Amino acid sequence: MIFPDTQILEYSIGSNQVVIRTGEVKKWIDLSKHDNDIFSFLKFFIAEHAIERDDDRIFCGGLMGYVSYEACLETLGFSAPKTANRPDLCFAFIERSILLDHRRQVLYVNALLFDECDGRALQWVRRTSSALKDLSDEKTLKHEHPPLSLARSVVQKTFPQETDYKSKISKCQDLINAGESYELCLTDQTSIRLKDNIRAWNMYIKLRSLNSANFGAFVRLGPLTLLSTSPERFMKWSRFQKPAAIVGGSEQIATCQFRPMKGTVRKEQQMPDGSVHQVSREQATAILASAKEQAENLMILDLIRHDLHGVCNKVCVPGLMVVEEYGSVYQLVSVIEGTISKTLDCGPYDGKSGIDCLCASLPPGSMTGAPKKRSCELLREIERKPRSVYSGVLGYIDVSGNGDFSVLIRNIYRWVDECDWKIGAGGAITTLSTEEGEWDEMLAKLHSTYRLFDSRA
């Protein structure tokens, strides 16, 4: 939870400084003291606030926020013009939180105590716990929300143009055939302007009812409002622990896991006679077994393995091209895992950590192509506009050492200095792609989110 005294960390690409904002007070940190690298600073910040715990809560406090696609590109050495009043990376340092474990049906009230005499934190825990207890004693808890129809509120909408998008697909294939890349993840954005001042929270609740997602998030952080129904985990990592199978010794192990999605089939397909065909899981599995879909997934899988080998001691693939079902689409998913080790005498800032894995793996391979750096260079030339938070990552870094981030897809976002909401969508282009097929895939992904503004939703 964000309070008036919550520390907000903001970074803009190319600035070489971090702004830590607490209410109206700002403090500037020079990144030259941290290898001129924002992720080195994040690692230092977490180490300065590190705690040890042996419970299995996924979060007790730490950094929560986003890294934009352009900030991700900076890890590859790219530069870009700074956008005024729009942080490319923004995290809130969460010291007080309410955590609901849906699987265990357990609710936690957390507060970080860096001072055992912190009366405000202890008072907040007691007051919040009491309020939640009173709620749980109610016979009926109403979670009803008023019906929300946004179709009549839309006054302007700008979609990707079919001829322009197909021209970009052709350009991608020309570059692939010329040997410049194996795969290019082309994207575009749609803009929607509403005439009414609709509460963003109500929009999010409606979107969640349309798109059930493992990594849904409502974010209002600084100048950004983000409504995400992402189905894709980028990566998660554990805190360092001594392996149970090893007796004695001083080695500690942390694991990280990636779940890239490449290969998409829309559940509803329009037939030539105008009817709608419901695609079964078996039919989707057959479609996703094609050489094109398998190649897309395999190239990104290998790309992630390559990223991890620079940080991890060991890398493996426990899940290869599994078909998973989501709200409006089927997706082809692989699972890649890596391990990091360090000795007990290492401090929290020493050696490699999950933050190093995060930095080494950005931007998400499922949103770039292979090889990554050259593909990103080509995509900047083809797309000709920033992706902003779309294609970036959103998540948390816990003070005990673990973290979890999703890929920012299937989302709607708006900056405070803009009137329009934005939706990004795209797909991977290979030599086996067709212009019609890739155009349809982009529309399928766009529809999963845009239907929030559809009168039929």
N, C-alpha and C positions, 0 to 999 in steps of 0.2 A: 504494500500500500504506500502511496505517495502522500507525504505530509508537507507542510510549509518548511520544515527544517530538513527535508530529504535532500541529499546531495545528488545533483544531476551532472553527469559527465558528458560534455559535448566536444566533438572533434569534426573539423572540416578539412577535406583533403587539401594538401599543399600548405597548410598553415603552420605545421611543425609545433603546435601547441594545443594543449587540452584546456578547456574552460570547465572549472568545477563551480557550479552555480548552486547556492543555498539560499532560497528565497530571492531577494534582490541583490544579495552579495555575490560577487564573482571573484574567482581566484584563477590565475593563469599559470599553467605548468609548462615549462620549456621541455620539449621532447628530446633535445640534444643530450639531456641527462639520462635518457632511456633509449640509447642507440637510434635516435630519430625515428622511432617506431611506436605507433599507437598500441600495438598488441604487447610490446615489451612493457609499456606503461600499465596496461591492464593487468598483466601478470604481476607486476610490482604492487599495484593497488590491492589486489586480492591477497598477496603474501603479507602485506601490512595489516590486513584485517583477518588473517587466517585463524581458524579455530579447529580443534580436533573433536570429533564426536563419533560414537559407535552405533548410533541408532540408524534406522533405514529410511528416514524421511528423505525425499528427493530434494527438498529445499528447506533451509532454515533461515536464509538471509544471504544477500550478496547483490551482484549486478544483474539487472534485467533490462533488456533493450534490443536495439537493432543495429545492423551494419548494412548500409545501402550497397547496391551493386557497384557504384563508383568507388566507394571505400574498399570494397573487395578487390577491385581492379588495382588499387594502389599496392596491394601485396605482391603484384606481378611487376611493379615498376611503372605503371601507367600514371600519368598526371592528367588533370582536368581542371577547368575553371571553377573557382569556388562559387557556390550559390549562396547569396546573402541570406542570413536568418534561417538556413536549412541545414542543420547538422547532418553530415554524412554518416556519422556514428554517434549514437546517443544511448547512454545507460543511466538508469536510476539506481542508486545504492539503497536497496531495500533492507531496512533494519527491523521493521514490524510487518508481519504478514499473517494471513489466514490461509491455511493450506487444507484442501479437501482431497483426501485419497478416495476416489470413487470406487476402486476395486475392493478396498477393505472397509469402506463406509466409515472412515475415521476422519475427524476434523482436528487440525492442530492450530493452536494460536502461538505464533513464534515472535520472539523479540531477541535481538542481539544485545548482550550485556557486555560492553567493553569496560564498564565500571560497575562493580557489584552494588554500588550505592545509587545506581541510576533509578531514582524513584519514579520518573515519568514512564519509563519502559515497563516497570513492574506494575504500576497503576494501570497502564493501558492493557496489559495482559489480563489483569483481574477484571477490569471493566468490560472488556470485549468478551471474555469467557462467560461472564455473568449474562451479558446481553444475548449471546448465542444459546446459552442454557435456557433462557426464557423463551426464545424462539422454538427450541426443540420441545418445550413443554406444551406448545400450542397443539390443539387437536388437528387443526387443518392449517397448512401453510399454503397460501395462494401464490401461484407463480404465473398467473394469467397476465397476458399482455394484450393491449387493444389491437384489433386487426390493423395491419399496416399495408396500404396499397400505394406504391410510389409511382405507378405508371402515369397518373395525371399530374404529378409534380415535375416530371421531366420536361424541361423547356428547350433543351438543346442536347444533342448527342452526336458525337463524331467517331465513326468507326474506321478501322483500317480499310483502305480502298482495295478491292479485289485485284485490279490490274497492277497496282503498285506493289502489293504484297507478292503476287505471282512473279513479278519482275525481279524482286529480291530473291525469291526461291531460285530462279534461273541463274542469277548472279552467284549465289552460293554454290550451285552445282558446277558452274564454270570454274570457280576457284578450286573446288574439290577435284575436278577432272584435271586441273593444271598442277595438282600435287601440293597445293597450299594448305590443305586440311583434309581430314578424313570425315569430319562431321561438324556441322555448324548449327547451333541452336538459335534459330531466327525468332525474334519476337516483335510485337508491335503493341500499341496502347490505344484504348478507347476512352473518351472523355464524356462525362455525363454532368449536366448542370441542372440543378433542381430549383424551382421557384419558391419553394417553401423551406423554412428552417426546420428540417426534420431532425429529431434527436438521434445522434449517431448510435447510441445504445440500442434504441428501438430498431434501427436498421440492422445492427449486428444480430439481435435476437431473431429477426426475420431471416437473415442470411443463414444462420445456424440451423433454422428449421428446414431450409432448403438444401443445405450442404452439411451433412454430418461429417465431422472431420476430427482426426486424432489430435491435431495441433491448432485448433481454433484459438483465436486471441482477439481481445478488444484492447487497443492501445491508444492512449492519449498522452503523448510524451513530448513536451516542448511544443513546437509548432505543427506536429504531425498527429493526425487521427488515422488509425489503421484498423480495418475490420478484416481479419484473416480467417479463412477456413482451409488452411493448407493441409493436405493429406500427407505431405512428405517431410519426414525427418531428414535434416541435413546430417547432423552428427550428435551423438551423446558420448560423454565420457564419465568414468567412475573416479572416485577419489582413490588415492594410493592406499593399498592394504597389503598385509603380509599374506601370501598364498597359503591356504589351509593345508595343502598337501605337503608343504615344506616345513620340516621340523628344524629349528635353529636357523642360523644365517641372518643376514641383515637386509635382504632384498625385499623391496615393496613393488607391487605391480598395480598399474592402472590400465583399464581397457577403454578403447573408443570404438564406436560403431557407426557406420554409414548405411543409409537405405535409399540409394538413388532410384528414381522412377524414370524409366524411358520405355515408351511403348504405351499407346493410349487407344482405347476403343470406346466410342460413345454407346451408352446403353440403349438409347432410342435413335433409330435410323429412319430417315424419310425414304419411302419407297417411290418408284416412278408414278404410281397411281395416286399418290398423295397420302396413302395410309402410313402409319407409324409402326415400325417393326421393333419389338422388344428383343434385344440381343441377350442370349443366355450366357452364363459363365462358360459353358462348354464351347459355344460359338466364339466367344472372345478369346478363349485359350487357343483355338485353332488359328484365329487371325494373328494373334501375337506370337505364334510359332513360325511366322514367315521369316525369311532370311533378313529382310529389312529391319523388322522390329528387334530381332535377336542381335543383329549387328549394332544397332543404336545402343542397346543396353550394354553389350559387351565392351564397346569402346569406352563408355563412361566408367564402367567397372574397372577397366585396366588403368584409366586415367587416375582414379582415386587410389588404386593400389600404388601407383607411381608416386603420388603425392605423399602417401603415408610412409613409404620406405625411407624417406629422408628424415623421419622423426621416430618411427616405431622400431622396436627390436624384432617384431614378428608381425606379419600380415597374413590373414586367411580369408576365405570366402565361404561362410557357412550357409548362405542362401543364394542360389543362382537362378535368376529369371523365374520368379514365382508370380502367378497372376493373382492380384488382389482386387477386391470390389470396393468401390467408393460411391458417393451419392449419385453421380450422373455418368460415371465412366468406370471402365476397368483399366488397371495399370499393371505393367510388367515391372517387378521390383526385384532388386538383388540386395544382398547384405554383405558388407565388407567390415572386417574387424581387425584392429591392431592393438598391440600391447606395448606399454612403456614401462621401464623399470628404473628404480633408483635405490640407493642404500638409505638405511635409517638415519645416518648422520647428515643427510642432505637437508638443507633448510627448505621452506616452502617456495623460495625464489630460485633455488638451485636445480640444475638439470632440466630435462624436458617435462612438459606437462600437457594437459588437455588443451590449454590455450595455444601452445605451440602447434598442436595438431590442427586446431581451428584455423590459425593463420596460414599454415602450409597448404591447406585444402581449399582456401577461398580463391575466386568465387566458386559457388557450387558447380561441379562438373556437369551436372544434369542441365545447367542453364547456359553452358558455354560451347563445348565441343572439344574435339581432340585433334592435334595437341592443344593444350589449353591456351597458352599465351598467344600463339599465332592466331588461333581461332578468335580470341577476344579482340585482337587488332583488326581482323577482317570484319567482325560484327560491328565494331564501332564505325567503320567506314560505310557499311551497308545500311545500318539502322539510322544513323545520322541524328540521333537524339539520345539523351540520357535515359536510363531505365529507372533511376531513382531507387526507391526501396523495393520495387518489384525486382525479383531475381536475387535480392540480398538475403540476409538471414535474420531470424528473430529468436531470442532465447534468454537463458540465464547462466550465470557462473556463480556457483555457491561458494561461500567462504570456507567450506570444508574441503573443497577441491573438485567436486563434480560439476557437470554442466550439461545442457541440452539445447539444441538449436533446430529450428525448422527452416525449410526453404520458403521464401515469401512468394508463393504462387497462390492462385485462387483467392485473391484478396482485392479489396477496394481501399483506396487511400486518398487523403486530401491534405494539402498544406494550408496553414492558416491564412496565407497571403494569396490563395487561389480560390476561385468559386467552384471549380470543377472537381468532381471525383474522378479518379483514374483506375482503370483495370488493365493489367497487362496479360498477354497470352501469346503463345507461340508453339514451336515444335522443332525437332531435330531434322535437319536436312542431310541426306546422304545421296550417293549416286543412284540409289534405288528409289528415291522419292519421286512422286509425281506432283505437279503443281496443284492439281485438283485435290489430291489426297492430303497434301500439307495444308492447303487452305481450309479444308473441311476439319482437320484436326485442330487448327488454331481456333476455328469457330466453336468447336465442341468445348474446348477449355474456356473460351470466353463466355459461352452460354451458361456454364455451370455457375458463374458469378453474376453475369449480367441479368439473369432471370429475376434477380431481386427487384429490378425495375420493370419487369414484364407484367402486363395486366393479367396474364394467365397464372401467375405465381400465387 
